[in-house]
Amino acid sequence: MDVAAFDYQLPEELIAKAPLPERDASRLLVLPRTEGAPAHRSVRDLPDLLREGDLLVVNDAKVIPARLRGHKEGTGGKVELLLVEPLGGRDWLALGGSSKPLRPGAIVEAHGARIEIAAVGDGEVTVRLPFEGDDLWRYLDEAGETPLPPYIDRPPEPSDRERYQTIFARERGAVAAPTAGLHFTDALLESLRLRGISLAPITLYVGPGTFLPVRSLRTEEHRMHRERCTVPPATAEAWSRTRERGGRVIAVGTTALRTLEAASEGGRLRAGPGATDLFVSPGYCFRAVDGLFTNFHLPRSTLLMLVAAFAGLDRLLAAYREAVRQRYRFFSYGDAMLIV
């Protein structure tokens, strides 16, 4: 398909630059998957919109303060590093920006630490950190910044450490939040539990590829970045039980959907660690998911293409136009959509 088909007009003022005071106060556009008009509800209505026996699958990845600012040893040139993925030992894959190109062997001084540029690739660098394990997490908690998406064009604030993190966050390593999960609260989870709606986690460490623009003109020419993921055995069992008794599996976010679909194999869900570069676009045949709870996504993005594959492109774009008319808030700190 032509990537331009996934464009839509969004007024700048509808991009949410900060979260609402209460997580579950967001609006919720409910879109029947095949036919019928969208309805305007609240995230707090979610227990009324699902059925007893449904299973919500959430991403428990935890965002790390992955952005480091420092300067080159010797020259003093400014350097910004975004840690992306551990490579083993003290080596990490990172995105790097500086006043002059980074070269192998260069040393970056950042908050008292000396970070070596071990290798330079196409837009990426391998950095060798002076810490690993718990020492690294402590260093990042002190020295790193919350890696807010580029469309939130303001410096991160101390409150972002908590609000750009879901209540499910357990597994450290993501550099972007699985934002559909930002709407959930303990009170909402209790309401869902009382309605007989279950919850199960997966882990997908969200990488910067989530926000990179699609540069190709055709969807079939785009290649997704690989992201690490895990399906716990208990989640695979819960998925099977839900399907056997006729319940629905609702993915909370595009990351949960991609993980479930990537792990779907011969009518079952494959448990264990792995990685996926699955690109879901219109024409994809869904095997593991019956519903999707998600935020509103950027024009021409792979996330929008995934949701269009699930709901139909024309139907989805009509719903987005309705959301714009109704002044919904868009993107990571914005409102939500439920497609069932």
ChimeraX attribute file (.defattr): number of C-alpha atoms within 10 A of each C-alpha:
attribute: neighborCount
match mode: 1-to-1
recipient: residues
	/A:1	13
	/A:2	11
	/A:3	20
	/A:4	12
	/A:5	15
	/A:6	20
	/A:7	13
	/A:8	14
	/A:9	9
	/A:10	15
	/A:11	9
	/A:12	9
	/A:13	10
	/A:14	15
	/A:15	19
	/A:16	18
	/A:17	19
	/A:18	16
	/A:19	20
	/A:20	15
	/A:21	9
	/A:22	11
	/A:23	19
	/A:24	21
	/A:25	15
	/A:26	21
	/A:27	19
	/A:28	25
	/A:29	26
	/A:30	22
	/A:31	21
	/A:32	16
	/A:33	18
	/A:34	12
	/A:35	9
	/A:36	9
	/A:37	12
	/A:38	20
	/A:39	14
	/A:40	13
	/A:41	17
	/A:42	17
	/A:43	23
	/A:44	21
	/A:45	15
	/A:46	19
	/A:47	19
	/A:48	11
	/A:49	12
	/A:50	20
	/A:51	15
	/A:52	16
	/A:53	18
	/A:54	24
	/A:55	27
	/A:56	22
	/A:57	26
	/A:58	27
	/A:59	33
	/A:60	25
	/A:61	28
	/A:62	25
	/A:63	26
	/A:64	24
	/A:65	25
	/A:66	24
	/A:67	21
	/A:68	21
	/A:69	18
	/A:70	21
	/A:71	19
	/A:72	21
	/A:73	15
	/A:74	10
	/A:75	7
	/A:76	11
	/A:77	13
	/A:78	16
	/A:79	20
	/A:80	18
	/A:81	22
	/A:82	23
	/A:83	27
	/A:84	26
	/A:85	20
	/A:86	15
	/A:87	12
	/A:88	9
	/A:89	11
	/A:90	14
	/A:91	21
	/A:92	20
	/A:93	22
	/A:94	23
	/A:95	20
	/A:96	21
	/A:97	17
	/A:98	15
	/A:99	11
	/A:100	10
	/A:101	9
	/A:102	18
	/A:103	14
	/A:104	14
	/A:105	14
	/A:106	17
	/A:107	21
	/A:108	28
	/A:109	20
	/A:110	19
	/A:111	15
	/A:112	10
	/A:113	15
	/A:114	19
	/A:115	21
	/A:116	20
	/A:117	22
	/A:118	18
	/A:119	16
	/A:120	19
	/A:121	11
	/A:122	6
	/A:123	9
	/A:124	16
	/A:125	24
	/A:126	23
	/A:127	28
	/A:128	21
	/A:129	18
	/A:130	14
	/A:131	18
	/A:132	16
	/A:133	9
	/A:134	9
	/A:135	11
	/A:136	14
	/A:137	18
	/A:138	13
	/A:139	17
	/A:140	19
	/A:141	15
	/A:142	11
	/A:143	17
	/A:144	21
	/A:145	21
	/A:146	25
	/A:147	24
	/A:148	23
	/A:149	17
	/A:150	9
	/A:151	14
	/A:152	15
	/A:153	9
	/A:154	11
	/A:155	11
	/A:156	14
	/A:157	13
	/A:158	10
	/A:159	11
	/A:160	16
	/A:161	17
	/A:162	12
	/A:163	20
	/A:164	24
	/A:165	22
	/A:166	24
	/A:167	16
	/A:168	18
	/A:169	20
	/A:170	15
	/A:171	16
	/A:172	15
	/A:173	23
	/A:174	27
	/A:175	27
	/A:176	27
	/A:177	28
	/A:178	32
	/A:179	23
	/A:180	28
	/A:181	24
	/A:182	24
	/A:183	26
	/A:184	18
	/A:185	17
	/A:186	11
	/A:187	11
	/A:188	18
	/A:189	16
	/A:190	13
	/A:191	17
	/A:192	23
	/A:193	14
	/A:194	12
	/A:195	16
	/A:196	16
	/A:197	20
	/A:198	18
	/A:199	18
	/A:200	19
	/A:201	22
	/A:202	27
	/A:203	26
	/A:204	28
	/A:205	28
	/A:206	25
	/A:207	21
	/A:208	19
	/A:209	17
	/A:210	19
	/A:211	17
	/A:212	13
	/A:213	12
	/A:214	18
	/A:215	12
	/A:216	12
	/A:217	12
	/A:218	13
	/A:219	22
	/A:220	12
	/A:221	11
	/A:222	14
	/A:223	14
	/A:224	15
	/A:225	14
	/A:226	14
	/A:227	22
	/A:228	18
	/A:229	25
	/A:230	22
	/A:231	23
	/A:232	17
	/A:233	14
	/A:234	13
	/A:235	20
	/A:236	22
	/A:237	16
	/A:238	19
	/A:239	24
	/A:240	17
	/A:241	14
	/A:242	17
	/A:243	20
	/A:244	10
	/A:245	10
	/A:246	10
	/A:247	18
	/A:248	23
	/A:249	26
	/A:250	24
	/A:251	28
	/A:252	24
	/A:253	25
	/A:254	24
	/A:255	27
	/A:256	28
	/A:257	29
	/A:258	22
	/A:259	26
	/A:260	28
	/A:261	20
	/A:262	20
	/A:263	24
	/A:264	18
	/A:265	12
	/A:266	8
	/A:267	10
	/A:268	15
	/A:269	22
	/A:270	21
	/A:271	18
	/A:272	13
	/A:273	14
	/A:274	15
	/A:275	15
	/A:276	18
	/A:277	14
	/A:278	15
	/A:279	18
	/A:280	24
	/A:281	21
	/A:282	16
	/A:283	11
	/A:284	11
	/A:285	11
	/A:286	14
	/A:287	16
	/A:288	25
	/A:289	22
	/A:290	19
	/A:291	23
	/A:292	26
	/A:293	27
	/A:294	28
	/A:295	30
	/A:296	24
	/A:297	19
	/A:298	21
	/A:299	19
	/A:300	19
	/A:301	18
	/A:302	27
	/A:303	23
	/A:304	23
	/A:305	24
	/A:306	20
	/A:307	25
	/A:308	20
	/A:309	18
	/A:310	25
	/A:311	21
	/A:312	17
	/A:313	19
	/A:314	12
	/A:315	18
	/A:316	21
	/A:317	18
	/A:318	14
	/A:319	19
	/A:320	21
	/A:321	14
	/A:322	14
	/A:323	22
	/A:324	17
	/A:325	9
	/A:326	10
	/A:327	12
	/A:328	20
	/A:329	22
	/A:330	24
	/A:331	21
	/A:332	28
	/A:333	24
	/A:334	24
	/A:335	27
	/A:336	28
	/A:337	26
	/A:338	26
	/A:339	21
	/A:340	20
